[in-house]
Amino acid sequence: MAFDQWFNPITWTVFVALTAVNLLVLLYATGRYPALRPWVLRQLRRLSRRTDLEWLDWIPLLVAAGIAYAAVSAYGIASGAYGCFPPGVSDPVGVLNSGHALLAGGNPFYVPDCGGHLEIPYGLAAVLIDALGSLGGLPGVYLVWGVLALALLPLAWLVAGSDRRLIVVYLGTSALYVPLISSQIDGVTNALVPVAILLSIYLARRHELAAAVLGGFLSTARFPTLFPILGATGANRRHRLLAFLAAAATFGAVSGLSYLAWKSDFLGPVFLNQVGRRSFSLNFYGVLLFANALPSSIAIEGVQAGLTLALVLVVFLRVRSPVLSASLVLVGLSLLTPFLSFNILIWLLPVALVGARARWWLWGIASVGSVNYDLALNVWAWDDGVTWPSAVLDLVLTALLIGLLLELWRDERRARAAPHATGG
């Protein structure tokens, strides 16, 4: 059976299985079904042959996720599915050539790819990772990006609170994690966004300014990452304003040096073309794009930028939880962008650390986003020309994002009211 014949059935089987397990994790956490917890505990004890669950931390989940990622990546490389056959642009080859170009002193943002050329929409932090991976060819590229993507689980464990065990199980079984990083090179490269956010939050507990500098540098990989990084600096205990300025200055300095080195070859692919991208979107902008009713206008980008900066400022001034701060900005970005691709939904994974109710919303977003992208958009809209199912799901996903944003804001208000209620 050819690759394209069995790939979709396996993809849907994995999606259904993980979505069900993810739902089981959520139901287990509520405690509303008395028979559920004993049954789950029995199954886990059979798996571990132990009477306790202390073994269930990030390590077995990391191993399972790593095996799945390695298996899919190895098959894609060995079979040629990630190469130039069938004819056409190959994103993995483009990423590899970007790394080679940087090492050779060339332009890593516009590279040859399978007889044509490909724009690389990632900034300096990302192409440095490409360069490191390119030393090992295509396997090296997948190795370095895979290590970074898999780092999400131990970082979530370090950042999370008392419910960290539940959180890493939830993340490890999310349809927005292993299936996404395994199926597309854009999925695994976009995983750098939540990894950068969690890493910055963790390091800020030890050195706020160093964490801000690192966050600013990593934000150059995908420039919207800077906004949740800036918002989260408002939760710092000692150097809030200095950390904000340090992150912004680092991002500006690295981006400025990149511009001096590559001029418009850098500015266009990494910034201008991404801000104005209008190919498709899984939020309400998708409905407008289907109807050709969204003009390419600087006014739209201006409103989007203004609302984003306003959101960052409000979060910086009001929110005192770094995870909640970053989550609010991430959800806001998902609503405001006219290009909400399926890969970008992986940015939302830090939301799982906020609380139980937020994880329910995130489960709905993962489910609707997956069905929309893999079926309604990829098959019905693009192959068959039937766009209304995807348009409906665009609106459903938008409603879920708005519900999540309101839920996170209620969390912020409850957190601010708690000290007064307890006399603290």
C-alpha positions as CSV (number, residue, x, y, z in Angstrom):
1,M,0.0,0.0,0.0
2,A,1.4,3.4,-1.0
3,F,2.3,6.0,1.6
4,D,-0.6,8.3,0.8
5,Q,-3.1,5.4,1.0
6,W,-2.4,4.4,4.6
7,F,-1.2,7.7,6.0
8,N,-4.7,9.2,6.4
9,P,-6.2,6.1,8.0
10,I,-3.4,5.9,10.5
11,T,-3.6,9.7,11.1
12,W,-7.3,9.5,11.9
13,T,-6.9,6.4,14.1
14,V,-4.2,8.1,16.2
15,F,-6.3,11.3,16.4
16,V,-9.4,9.5,17.6
17,A,-7.5,7.4,20.1
18,L,-5.6,10.4,21.6
19,T,-8.7,12.6,21.7
20,A,-10.5,9.8,23.6
21,V,-7.5,9.3,26.0
22,N,-7.2,13.1,26.5
23,L,-10.9,13.2,27.3
24,L,-10.4,10.4,29.8
25,V,-7.7,12.4,31.5
26,L,-10.1,15.3,31.9
27,L,-12.9,13.2,33.2
28,Y,-10.6,11.5,35.6
29,A,-9.5,14.9,37.0
30,T,-13.1,16.0,37.7
31,G,-13.9,13.0,40.1
32,R,-17.5,13.2,39.0
33,Y,-17.6,9.5,37.9
34,P,-16.9,7.3,41.0
35,A,-16.2,4.2,39.0
36,L,-13.8,5.8,36.6
37,R,-10.8,6.4,38.9
38,P,-10.6,2.9,40.2
39,W,-10.8,1.5,36.6
40,V,-8.0,3.9,35.4
41,L,-5.8,3.0,38.4
42,R,-6.2,-0.7,37.7
43,Q,-5.2,-0.3,34.1
44,L,-2.2,1.8,35.0
45,R,-1.1,-0.7,37.7
46,R,-1.3,-3.5,35.1
47,L,0.9,-1.4,32.9
48,S,3.5,-0.5,35.5
49,R,3.1,-3.6,37.7
50,R,3.3,-1.2,40.7
51,T,0.7,-0.3,43.3
52,D,1.5,3.4,43.2
53,L,1.5,6.0,40.4
54,E,4.8,7.7,41.3
55,W,6.3,6.2,38.1
56,L,3.9,8.3,36.0
57,D,5.9,11.4,35.5
58,W,7.3,13.1,32.4
59,I,9.9,10.4,31.7
60,P,7.7,7.6,30.4
61,L,5.6,10.1,28.4
62,L,8.8,11.6,26.9
63,V,10.0,8.1,25.9
64,A,6.6,7.3,24.3
65,A,6.5,10.6,22.5
66,G,10.1,10.2,21.4
67,I,9.5,6.8,20.0
68,A,6.4,8.0,18.0
69,Y,8.3,11.0,16.7
70,A,11.4,9.0,15.7
71,A,9.4,6.3,14.0
72,V,7.4,8.7,11.8
73,S,10.5,10.8,11.1
74,A,12.6,7.8,10.2
75,Y,10.0,6.4,7.9
76,G,9.5,9.8,6.2
77,I,13.3,10.2,5.6
78,A,13.9,6.6,4.5
79,S,10.9,6.4,2.2
80,G,11.7,9.7,0.5
81,A,8.4,11.2,1.6
82,Y,10.3,14.2,3.0
83,G,12.4,14.6,-0.2
84,C,11.7,16.0,-3.6
85,F,9.4,13.1,-4.7
86,P,6.7,13.6,-5.7
87,P,7.8,16.7,-7.5
88,G,7.2,19.9,-5.7
89,V,8.5,22.1,-2.9
90,S,9.6,20.1,0.2
91,D,9.6,22.1,3.5
92,P,12.1,19.7,5.2
93,V,14.5,20.1,2.3
94,G,14.0,23.9,2.5
95,V,14.8,23.8,6.2
96,L,17.9,21.7,5.5
97,N,19.1,24.1,2.8
98,S,18.5,27.1,5.1
99,G,20.9,25.6,7.6
100,H,23.5,24.9,4.8
101,A,23.1,28.4,3.5
102,L,23.8,30.0,6.9
103,L,26.9,27.8,7.5
104,A,28.2,28.8,4.0
105,G,27.6,32.5,4.7
106,G,24.7,32.8,2.3
107,N,21.1,33.8,2.6
108,P,19.2,31.4,4.8
109,F,15.8,33.0,4.2
110,Y,15.5,32.3,0.5
111,V,16.9,28.9,-0.5
112,P,16.8,26.5,-3.4
113,D,14.2,23.7,-2.9
114,C,13.6,20.8,-5.3
115,G,14.2,22.8,-8.5
116,G,12.5,25.9,-7.2
117,H,13.0,28.3,-4.3
118,L,11.4,28.6,-0.9
119,E,11.1,31.4,1.6
120,I,12.0,30.5,5.2
121,P,9.7,32.5,7.5
122,Y,11.7,31.9,10.7
123,G,14.2,34.3,12.2
124,L,17.8,33.9,13.3
125,A,17.2,31.6,16.3
126,A,15.4,29.1,14.1
127,V,18.0,29.2,11.3
128,L,20.8,28.7,13.8
129,I,19.0,25.5,14.9
130,D,18.6,24.6,11.2
131,A,22.4,25.1,10.8
132,L,23.2,22.8,13.7
133,G,20.9,20.1,12.4
134,S,22.1,20.4,8.8
135,L,25.5,19.1,9.9
136,G,23.8,15.7,10.1
137,G,21.7,16.1,6.9
138,L,18.0,15.6,7.0
139,P,18.2,13.2,10.0
140,G,20.2,15.9,11.9
141,V,17.5,18.5,11.2
142,Y,14.8,16.3,12.5
143,L,16.9,15.3,15.5
144,V,17.6,18.8,16.8
145,W,14.1,20.0,16.2
146,G,12.7,16.9,17.8
147,V,14.8,17.3,20.9
148,L,13.5,20.9,21.3
149,A,9.9,19.9,20.7
150,L,10.1,17.0,23.2
151,A,11.6,19.3,25.8
152,L,8.0,20.6,26.3
153,L,7.2,17.7,28.7
154,P,10.0,18.2,31.2
155,L,9.6,22.0,31.1
156,A,5.9,21.6,31.8
157,W,6.8,19.4,34.7
158,L,9.2,22.0,36.1
159,V,6.8,24.9,35.7
160,A,3.6,23.3,36.8
161,G,2.4,23.1,40.3
162,S,1.0,20.3,42.4
163,D,-1.0,18.9,39.5
164,R,2.0,18.5,37.3
165,R,1.5,14.7,36.9
166,L,-2.0,15.3,35.4
167,I,-0.7,18.2,33.2
168,V,2.1,16.2,31.6
169,V,-0.2,13.3,30.9
170,Y,-2.7,15.7,29.4
171,L,0.0,17.3,27.2
172,G,1.4,14.0,26.2
173,T,-1.9,12.8,24.9
174,S,-3.1,16.0,23.3
175,A,-3.9,16.0,19.6
176,L,-1.9,19.2,19.4
177,Y,1.4,17.6,20.5
178,V,2.8,14.3,19.2
179,P,0.6,14.1,16.0
180,L,1.4,17.7,15.1
181,I,5.2,17.5,15.7
182,S,5.4,14.2,13.9
183,S,3.3,14.9,10.8
184,Q,4.9,18.1,9.5
185,I,8.2,19.9,9.8
186,D,6.2,23.1,10.4
187,G,4.6,21.4,13.4
188,V,7.9,20.6,15.1
189,T,9.4,24.0,14.3
190,N,6.4,25.8,15.7
191,A,6.8,23.8,19.0
192,L,9.7,26.1,19.7
193,V,7.1,28.8,20.7
194,P,5.6,27.0,23.7
195,V,9.1,25.6,24.6
196,A,10.6,29.1,24.6
197,I,7.7,30.4,26.8
198,L,8.0,27.7,29.4
199,L,11.8,27.9,29.4
200,S,11.6,31.6,30.0
201,I,9.1,31.2,32.8
202,Y,11.2,28.6,34.5
203,L,14.4,30.5,34.3
204,A,12.8,33.7,35.5
205,R,12.4,32.0,38.9
206,R,16.2,32.0,39.2
207,H,17.3,35.1,37.2
208,E,14.6,37.3,35.7
209,L,16.8,39.4,33.4
210,A,18.7,36.4,32.0
211,A,15.4,34.7,31.3
212,A,14.1,37.8,29.5
213,V,17.2,38.0,27.3
214,L,16.9,34.4,26.4
215,G,13.2,34.8,25.7
216,G,13.8,37.8,23.5
217,F,16.4,35.9,21.5
218,L,14.3,32.8,21.1
219,S,11.4,35.0,20.0
220,T,13.3,35.8,16.9
221,A,12.5,32.3,15.6
222,R,8.8,33.3,15.3
223,F,8.4,37.0,16.0
224,P,4.9,36.8,17.6
225,T,6.5,34.8,20.4
226,L,7.8,38.1,21.8
227,F,4.3,39.2,22.8
228,P,3.6,36.4,25.4
229,I,7.2,36.7,26.6
230,L,6.7,40.4,27.2
231,G,3.4,39.9,28.9
232,A,4.9,37.3,31.2
233,T,7.6,39.7,32.4
234,G,4.9,41.6,34.3
235,A,4.7,38.7,36.7
236,N,8.3,39.1,37.8
237,R,8.8,40.0,41.5
238,R,11.8,42.3,41.3
239,H,12.7,43.5,37.8
240,R,9.4,43.8,35.9
241,L,10.2,46.8,33.7
242,L,13.9,45.9,33.3
243,A,12.9,42.4,32.1
244,F,10.4,43.8,29.7
245,L,13.0,46.1,28.2
246,A,15.6,43.4,28.2
247,A,13.4,41.0,26.2
248,A,12.4,43.7,23.7
249,A,15.9,45.1,23.3
250,T,17.4,41.6,22.7
251,F,14.7,40.8,20.1
252,G,15.3,44.2,18.5
253,A,19.1,43.9,18.5
254,V,19.1,40.4,17.0
255,S,16.5,41.4,14.4
256,G,18.4,44.6,13.6
257,L,21.6,42.7,13.0
258,S,19.8,40.2,10.8
259,Y,18.4,43.1,8.8
260,L,21.9,44.6,8.4
261,A,23.2,41.2,7.2
262,W,20.4,40.3,4.8
263,K,18.3,43.4,4.3
264,S,15.0,42.7,2.5
265,D,15.8,39.0,2.1
266,F,15.3,38.8,5.8
267,L,12.6,41.4,6.4
268,G,10.2,40.1,3.8
269,P,10.0,36.4,4.6
270,V,10.3,36.7,8.4
271,F,8.1,39.8,9.0
272,L,6.2,41.5,6.1
273,N,5.1,38.4,4.3
274,Q,3.9,36.7,7.5
275,V,1.9,39.8,8.7
276,G,0.2,40.0,5.4
277,R,-0.3,36.3,4.8
278,R,-3.8,35.5,3.5
279,S,-3.7,31.8,2.5
280,F,-6.2,30.3,5.0
281,S,-7.2,30.6,8.6
282,L,-9.0,28.4,11.1
283,N,-10.6,31.3,13.0
284,F,-13.3,33.6,11.7
285,Y,-11.0,35.2,9.2
286,G,-11.2,31.9,7.3
287,V,-14.9,32.6,6.6
288,L,-13.9,36.0,5.1
289,L,-11.1,34.4,3.1
290,F,-13.5,31.8,1.6
291,A,-15.7,34.6,0.4
292,N,-12.8,36.8,-0.8
293,A,-14.1,39.5,1.6
294,L,-10.9,40.2,3.5
295,P,-8.9,42.9,1.7
296,S,-5.1,43.1,1.8
297,S,-5.1,46.4,3.6
298,I,-2.6,48.0,5.9
299,A,-5.6,49.0,8.1
300,I,-6.2,45.4,9.1
301,E,-2.6,45.0,10.1
302,G,-2.7,48.3,12.0
303,V,-5.8,47.3,14.0
304,Q,-4.3,43.8,14.6
305,A,-1.0,45.4,15.9
306,G,-2.8,47.9,18.0
307,L,-5.0,45.3,19.7
308,T,-2.1,43.0,20.3
309,L,0.0,45.7,21.9
310,A,-3.0,46.8,24.0
311,L,-3.5,43.2,25.2
312,V,0.2,42.9,26.1
313,L,0.1,46.1,28.0
314,V,-3.0,45.1,30.0
315,V,-1.6,41.7,30.8
316,F,1.8,43.2,31.8
317,L,0.2,45.7,34.2
318,R,-2.5,43.5,35.7
319,V,-1.7,39.8,35.7
320,R,0.7,38.3,38.3
321,S,0.9,34.7,37.1
322,P,3.5,34.2,34.3
323,V,1.7,31.2,32.9
324,L,-1.6,33.0,32.9
325,S,-0.1,36.1,31.4
326,A,1.5,34.2,28.5
327,S,-1.7,32.2,28.0
328,L,-3.9,35.3,27.7
329,V,-1.6,36.7,25.0
330,L,-1.4,33.5,23.1
331,V,-5.2,33.1,22.9
332,G,-5.5,36.8,21.9
333,L,-3.0,36.2,19.1
334,S,-5.0,33.2,17.9
335,L,-8.1,35.4,17.6
336,L,-6.4,38.3,16.0
337,T,-4.2,36.7,13.3
338,P,-5.7,36.3,9.8
339,F,-3.5,33.3,9.4
340,L,-4.3,30.8,12.1
341,S,-2.9,27.6,10.7
342,F,-3.2,24.2,12.4
343,N,0.5,24.2,13.3
344,I,0.1,27.5,15.1
345,L,-2.4,25.8,17.5
346,I,0.6,24.1,19.2
347,W,1.4,27.6,20.6
348,L,-1.6,27.2,22.9
349,L,-0.2,24.2,24.9
350,P,1.0,26.4,27.8
351,V,-2.7,27.1,28.5
352,A,-2.9,23.5,29.9
353,L,-0.9,24.7,32.9
354,V,-3.4,27.4,33.9
355,G,-6.1,25.1,35.4
356,A,-8.7,22.4,34.9
357,R,-11.3,24.5,33.2
358,A,-8.8,25.9,30.7
359,R,-7.8,22.3,29.7
360,W,-11.4,21.5,28.8
361,W,-11.5,24.5,26.4
362,L,-8.1,23.5,25.0
363,W,-9.4,19.9,24.4
364,G,-12.3,21.4,22.4
365,I,-10.0,23.6,20.4
366,A,-7.7,20.7,19.6
367,S,-10.6,18.5,18.5
368,V,-12.3,21.1,16.3
369,G,-9.0,22.4,14.9
370,S,-7.9,18.9,13.9
371,V,-11.2,18.0,12.2
372,N,-11.3,21.3,10.4
373,Y,-7.8,21.1,9.1
374,D,-7.5,17.4,8.3
375,L,-11.0,16.9,6.9
376,A,-13.1,20.0,6.3
377,L,-10.3,22.1,4.8
378,N,-7.8,19.6,3.3
379,V,-10.4,17.3,1.8
380,W,-13.8,18.9,1.4
381,A,-12.7,22.5,0.7
382,W,-9.4,22.2,-1.2
383,D,-10.1,18.8,-2.9
384,D,-13.8,18.9,-3.4
385,G,-14.6,22.6,-3.4
386,V,-17.1,22.4,-0.6
387,T,-16.2,25.2,1.8
388,W,-19.1,25.6,4.1
389,P,-18.1,22.8,6.7
390,S,-14.8,24.5,7.2
391,A,-16.4,27.9,7.5
392,V,-18.8,26.6,10.2
393,L,-15.9,25.0,12.1
394,D,-13.9,28.3,11.7
395,L,-16.7,30.0,13.6
396,V,-16.9,27.2,16.2
397,L,-13.2,27.4,16.8
398,T,-13.5,31.2,17.2
399,A,-16.2,30.7,19.8
400,L,-14.0,28.3,21.7
401,L,-11.1,30.7,21.6
402,I,-13.3,33.5,22.9
403,G,-14.7,31.2,25.6
404,L,-11.1,30.3,26.6
405,L,-10.1,33.9,26.7
406,L,-13.0,34.8,29.0
407,E,-12.2,31.8,31.2
408,L,-8.6,32.9,31.6
409,W,-9.7,36.5,32.4
410,R,-12.0,35.1,35.1
411,D,-9.0,33.2,36.5
412,E,-7.1,36.5,36.6
413,R,-10.0,38.3,38.5
414,R,-10.3,35.4,40.9
415,A,-6.6,35.5,41.6
416,R,-6.7,39.2,42.3
417,A,-9.7,38.8,44.6
418,A,-8.2,35.9,46.6
419,P,-5.8,37.9,48.7
420,H,-8.6,40.3,49.8
421,A,-11.0,37.4,50.5
422,T,-8.4,35.7,52.8
423,G,-7.1,38.9,54.3
424,G,-3.7,38.3,52.7
